[in-house]
Amino acid sequence: MTTPDATARTAVGTATVGLVLVSHSALLAAGACELASQMARDVVLKPAGGTDDARLGTSFDVVERAVAAELDSGCTGVVLLADIGSARMTAEAVIDMLEDERVVLAPGPFAEGAVAAAVAAQTGGDIAQVVGAVAAAARQITSELAEAAAEAEVEEEAEELLEEAAVVDEAEELLEEAAAQEVSAVVAVRNPQGLHARPAAQLAQLVAGFDAQVTLNGVNAASLLSLMGLGLKAGSEVTVVAEGPAGSEALRAVVEAFEDGFGEL
């Protein structure tokens, strides 16, 4: 896990947004930080769980110290995620006290949101983009719940969940305009354990570095949670589609990464 005195720098030396994970449990906060740090080793993550005397609960002072440490370490901003109930209230109290526009709360799922936020920060996302990644994780979960409800033939509940997850889709018009620039390839997953969390995170970071829109089997290749949702196993065939100014370069890089097994072969 990133240490408390770590400097908020990416591999190219650019300051990043830091994350503070607020939980009633010190173990839960630390575990979520450990998980997220596996996908974003250059991002400063601080657990703020439990009370000062090691009990379950939340502490204003614990959260405030974590935020202050992140700002002192050079983070361009701090995004807080909270697990339940009073954890969010404590985080909001700290934000209100600081009155610093660089410190914000991102509503969303605790574990999935932490991973999504960390990847967004690792790839150079600003505060708004990191908060948006948490919101996208929430929409992904809502969509998955809706699909599960539909499969169980609970039509009424599924319809309500789908309405909550609905977003305006302008991709079709953009695809028609850029159809002539689209390139594609079919590759196979060579990693023995399939496209698990670590290679998926590498792929999302790789794609984010190109001025191109890349999809794998129809999902956004820059979204870690979307990639994980594919459940790709060893030997699975994947259709990669890229478009945009750097579409060809992005496609070549993705194909090479798959052929190399993301460094795991």
N, C-alpha and C positions, 0 to 999 in steps of 0.2 A: 504494500500500500504506500502511497505517497506520504512522506514523512512530514511532520508539522512545519519544519523549516524549509521545505522544498520551495524552489523558486518557480513561479508560474511561467514557464517557458516551454515552447514547443521545440521540436528538433531543429527548426530553423531560427530559434532565438526570439520568437514573437510572443509577447505577453498574452495570456489567455484568460478567459472567464474562469473563476473558481467555483466550487460547489461545496455547500454545507448541508449535510444530511441530518435532519432533526427527527429524533425518535424517542419514544418512551423507554426504549431499551438501548443501553450502551452496546450490547452485543449485536443487536440488529443494525444499528447505525454503522458500527465498525465493519460488519459483514457486507453491507450494501456498498460501503466505500471500497472494500477489497474487490468485490465483484466489478464495480465500475472502473477501477484502476487497471484491471486487466485489459480493458479496451482503450484506455486513454492514459498511458503511463506518464505523460508530460503535464497533465492537468492536476492542479492542487485540489484535493478532496479532503474535507474535514468532517469527521463524525461528531455529532453533538447529541449524544444519547444519554438518557438517565439523569439523575440528580448529582449534585456535588458529593453527596455521601453514598454514592453507588446504589441508590434505590431506583426502582422503576418510577418513571415520571419524566417531567421536562423541567429544565432550569433556564431561566432568563440569562443568568450569568454564564452558563456553559455555552449557550448559543451565541451570546455577545462576544465571548472570547474567541470562539471559532471564526466568526465573521471578521473580527479585528485582525486575527492572525493571517487570514487570507488577503486582506487589503494590505497589510504590512509586507507580505511576501511579493507584492507587485502585480497581483491580479487586476485586470482591467475592470472587473466587476465581480459580484458574488450573487449566485443564484441559490436560494434555499429551497429544499424539498422537505416536506413533513409527512409523517405517516398518518396519524389519526388525531381527531379531536383537539385536545389542548396543545398538541405539538404545533399545529398550525397557528393557534392563538398565541403561543409563545413566540414563534417566528415573526408573526405580524407585530407583536409588541416591540421586539428588537428593531425591526425595520422602522416602526414609527418613532422610536427613540433616536435612532441614528439620523433620520431625515437625510439620507444619502441616496441619490437617484441611481447610484451604482449597485445598490443592494435591493434585490427583489425576491418575491416568493413565486414559485412556479407550481400551481395546482396540478396534480396528476398522480399517477400510480408511483408508489415509492421506489420499488426495485427497478421496474422497467423504465420509469422516468429517469432514475439516476444513470442508468446505462446510456439511454438515448441522449441525455444532457451532456454526459462526459464525452461521448463521441462527437457531438456537435461542437463542444469547446475544443477538443483535440484538433479538429479540422479548421479551426480559426473562426468559429461562429461568434458573433457578438451576443450581448445579453438577450436581445429580442429573438435571435435565432436559437439560442439555447432553451429559452422558455418555450419557443415554438416546437422544439423537438420533444419536450415533455408533453405538450398538448397533442402532438401527433401520436405519441405512445398511448395516450388515453383514447384517442379515436380508434387506434388499431385494436385495443382491447375491446372497446365497445362493438366494433365490427365483428370480431371473433365471437363475442357472446351472441350477437344477432344471428350469425351463421349456425351456431350450436342450437339456438332456440328453433331455427327453421328446420334443422335436421330432426329435431324431436317433435316436429309438427305442432309446436306451440306458436301458431301463426299470429295471434294477437300480440304476444310479447315480442316476437321477432320483428313485427312491423314497427312497434314503438322504438325498439333499439336501433333499427335501421334508420328511422327518421332522425334519431339523435346523432347517428354517425354520418348522415348525409352531408356531403360537401359539394360545392359547385365544381363541375368537371369541365374545364376548358381545354383539356389535353387533346380532344379529338380535332378541334379546329387547328391547333398548333401542329399536330401530326400531318394534317392535310397540306399545310403550307410548306412543311419541311420534308415531305415524302421523298423528294428527289435526293435529299442528302442522307437518307437513312442507309446504314450499313448493318450487317448482321453476321453472326457465326454461331455454330453449334459446337459446344465443348462438353467434356465429361468431367465430373468431379473425381479427382484422383486421390484426395485425402482419405486415408483408411477410415477415419471417423466421420466422414462426410463434411459438409460445410457447417461446422460447429461455430461457436461464438468467436473464437480468435480469428480464423480465416475470414469469417463474415465481416468482422470489424476492419480487418486489413483491406478487404474489398471495398467497403463503404468509404474508407479514407482515400483509397486509390482513385475511385470514381470522382470524389469530391474535388480532386485536383485538376480536373479537365473542364474546359468550357464546352460541355456536352451533356446531353440527357441519355442516361444508360439504364436499360431495364434488363432484368433476368427473369425469364418466364413470365414477363408482363408486369413485374413489380419493380419499384424504384430501387436501383442498385446502390444508391447513396443512403438508403434507410436500413440501418442495422436490424431493426425489428421486422421489417418486411422481408429481408433476406432470411432471417432465422425462421420466419413463418413458413417459408417454402419447404422446410424439412428435407433438404437435399442430402441423400446418402451417397456413399461411395459407389461410383459407377453411374450415377444419375446423369442423364443428358440435359444440358441447359442451353436454351436459346438466348443469346446475347444480342440486343439491338441497341445501336448507338446513333445519335443524330446531333447536329449542331456543328459549329465551327471546328471543333476538335473531335468530332465523332470518330473518324478513322483512327486517330491516335489513341483515343480512349479504348476502342475495340481491340486494337493490337495489345495494349497494356493488360486488359482484362483476360484475353486469351492466353497471353504469356504467364499471367499469374496462376491461372487454372492449370496450365501445363506443368508449372513448377511446383504445384501443390501448396502454394503459399508458404514455401520454405519448410514444409513438414516432411518432404519425401527424402 
